[in-house]
Structures are given as structure tokens and as C-alpha cells.
Amino acid sequence: MPDPIDLHYWPTPNGWKITIALEEMGLPYTLHLVDIGKGDQFDPEFLKLSPNNRMPAIIDPDGPDGRSVSIFESGAILQYLGRKTGQFYGSSDRDRIVIDQWLMWQMGGVGPMAGQAHHFLNYAPQRTPPQVLPYAQDRYRNEVGRLYSVLNARLQDNQFVAGDYSIADMAIWPWAQNWEGQEQDIDDKPHFARWLDEVGSRPAVVKGKAVADEVRNRQQSPEEKEASDKILFEQKG
């Protein structure tokens, strides 16, 4: 049994990508919670691993050439784990080109756009004072809908995003499964809906998404929520 991978994580879509991958690949891991609502992502020790103060990040003691390696950015971690295990990353250069295309599509499109939609539709209206910005809400809601239409068209002729189930599906699903929170209507996207259910029913996906679920759903006092929001949304570069 290999030494466990150290996973620095919080239960968000980007964090779920890696817990799902580790569960799918059967890799042991040790969980280190990075409470982004309390500012753990700014801890100097964490910044050595992830200089952009974002989780997830991993340390693999059994890295290339048998030496420890640390990796930040969820997409880069998925690619590394796919190469390390030879799983869910295709069996040829052509396979990997397709997988990488859809992985980058998620990293540059679905993640940022869905994140902004969720912010302006759910978080901003709850600020003090409420920030209800119809232009921003429409902008990101519509762009997420466009992206999901692209995905639906792709899935019309493919069971999974890149043909076979891959790290691309693991990257996209954690964001896409929150389509209701992004105020999307998927009645006109049957292939997308079928894929959501199929990926979401995989045992490793269920287990990976449940990691540290109790801290995600914890109750916060109004004062705790205000302090958390300041950390999350009022960062100065």
C-alpha cells in the first residue's frame, strides 16, 4: 500500500474534484481541512503549498522519482493523479487531448462562470446591505446556461464527456450538479440530465462528495457569517 497523499481540502466543488478522483482511483489519503471561512487559506504554511491561497492542494510522498511533490490547482492535480495511476486519463495521446480539452473547458468556463452565478444569485443578495445586481445575475446565469447547452450537445453522442469516464467528468460534475443553485432549467437538456444522474450515482462520487460534509452544513451565527463573508469576499490583492 502506498503512503497516503496529504489532501488540503474544504468541501466545495473544487475540493470535491479531488476527493472523487482519489476515491475512484483507490488512493489512500490523509485529510487536512482548510477552513476557508476562517481564513486558513492564508496561513503561511498553506501558502507554501498553494501560493494563490486556494485549496485544494496535495502532497504526494511518492512523487516522481520516488520523491515528495506538492501540487496546487485542481486541474493540475487531476492530471497528475491520472498520470500517476494510469486511470481515467485515456490510453493514448489522442484520448488525453480530448480529456484535456474538456478539463480546460471546465477550468476556464464552467467553474468561474458557475461560481460567479452562485455568488450574485445567492450570496450577494444576503449581504448587508443586500446587493441585488440584475445585470450581473443575468450575465452569469445566461453564460452558465450556454455552457450547459454545449455540454448537453456533447453528451448527445457520448456517454461521458470525453467518451469514456475520465478526470474531465470528475472536474465538471461537482459544479454542474448545483444547476438549481445557478438557476438553470435543464428540462431542455436531457443528455446533460442523464449524465448528471449517471455520474452522481457512482459509489466513489457519492463517497467523495460526502467528505467533511458536516462542516459544510454547519450552522453559523449572524456574526460568524458576517466574518466569514468578509474573509471570502473582501480579500485585497
N, C-alpha and C positions, 0 to 999 in steps of 0.2 A: 504494500500500500504506500503510495507517495505521501510525502509530508503535506499537510493541509495548506491550502492557499489562504493567506490573510486577506479577507474581504472587508474593506471600509465602505460602509453602506448605510443608507436610510431608505425606508420603503416608499419609493417614488418610482415612476416609470423607468427612469434611467437606472435606478438600483435594481429593479425587477429584471431588467435585461440580463444582469449578471447572475443573480440567484437562479433564474430559469436556466441559463446556459450551464452553470455548474451542476445543477440537478440533472439536466438532460445528459450531460457528459459523464456523470458519475464521479466527479472530482470532489474530494473532501475539502472542506473549507472551515476556517475559524472566523466567526462574525465579530466585527468591531463596529459598533453603532456610531455614526457621525450625526449627532442631533443638529440638523441644520436650523431648527427653530431656536436653538440656544447659542448658535454661533460656533459649534465645534469645527466647522469647516475652515475657520480662521486660526485654528491652533497651529503654532509654528511647526510642530511635529507632523501634522497632517499636510501642511503646505510643502514640506519636503517631498511628499509623495505626489501631491496634486497642486502645482503652483497656481492654477486657476481657481482655487478654493471651491472646487466642485467634486462631489462624490458621484459615482463610485471610483475607487482605486483599489488595486490589488498588489500584493507582494507574493510572488511565487518563489519559494525557496529552491525549487528545482527548475530554474530557468534555463535559457540556452547555455550550452557547455557545462551544465550542472551547477551554474552559479545563480544566486538570487537575482531577481529582476523585479522592479516596481513599474507599474503601468497605470496611467490615468487616461480618461476619455473612454466612455462605454463602448464606442465602436471599435477603438483600437484594442480594448480588452477582448471583445468578441472575436476579432480576427486572430489575436494571439492564441486564445483558447482553442479556436478551430484548428490552427496550425499545430498546436501542441498535441492535441488528441487525435487529429485526423478525422474528426467527426463534424458533421453538419456544415462543412465548408467545401463540398464538392470533391470530385476525384480527378479533375483536370483543370488546366488553366482556363479553358472556356467556361467551365462551371463557376470558377471563382470570379471571373469577370462579371457574370450575371449577378452573382451574390453580392459582390462589392458595389455594383450599380445601385441595387435596391437598398443596401445598407447605407450608402451615402445619401440616397433619396430620403431615408428616414432622418439621418443626422442633420441634413441641411434643410429639410422641408417639414415633415410631419412633426418632429419633436419641437422645433422652435415655433411653428405656427399653432400647433395644438396647445403648447404651453402658454402662448400669448392669448389664445382664445379663452382658455380656462382662467387666466388672470383677469382679463377685462370683463368676462361674463360672471365670474363667481367671487373673486377676491376684491376687485376694485369697488364694486357696489357696497361691500361691507366695511370699507374704510371709514374713518372718522375725519372729516365729513365724507359721506358716500361719493364715490367717483363713478358716475354713470356716463360713459362716453360712447354714444351710439356709433360714431364713425369708427372707432377702434373695434367695438363689438362686431359691427358688420364686416369690417375688413378681415378680421381673423376668422370669424365664423364662416365667411364665404370661401376663404382660401383653404380652410380645413375641408370644407365640402368638396372643393375642386380636387384636392389631393386624394380624398377617399373615392371620388369618381374614377381617377386614374387607377387606383388600386383595384376597384371593382372590375374595370375593364381588363386589367392584367389577370385577374383571377377567373375570368370567364373561361379561359382556355388552360389554366394551370391550377392544380390542386393547392399548391403553395406558391409563395411569391416568386421564388427562383426555380420553380419546377419541383424539386424535392424539398422537404422540410429542411430549413437551414438557419444559420445565425441571422439572416435577414428577417425571417418571421419572428425570431426571438426579439429583435430590435423594434419591429413595428408594432407588434401586438400590444405591449404594455401601454403604449399611447393610444392606439386605436380602440382598445376595449372601453375607454372612457368617452365614447362618442356621445353619450347622453349629456355628460357634463360640458361637452363642447357644443351642445345644442344642435346636433346633427339629426337628420331624418335619413334612415337607411332603408326605408321601405322600397326605394327605387334602386337599391344596391344589393341584390340577392346573393351575388357571389362573395361580396365583402362580408355579409352577414353569415353565410355558410362557413367561411374561413375563420371568422371570429369564434364561432362555436367549436369548430374542429380543433383549432389551436388551444382554445381555452379549456378544453376537456382533457388535454394531455396530462397525465399524472404529474410529470415534472413541472409543468407550467402551474398547475394548481399548487403544488408544494412550494415552488419558487416564489410565487406571488404572495404566499401566506407568511413568508419570513418576516418576523418582527411586526406582524400586523397589529399587535396590541398597542404598540407605541404610536402607530399612525392614527389609530382611532381613539386615543386618549382624550379625555375631556380637559379643556383649558378654561381657566377663569378669564373674564374680560381683560384683566391686567396682563395675564400671561400671553393672551392672543395679541394684544397691542404690542408687547415687547417682541414677540416672535415676528410679527409683521414688519416691524422696524428693521430687524436683522435681515429678513428675507428680501424686502422691497425697497429699502432706503440705503443700500450699500453705495458707498462713494468710491470711485476708482482712483 
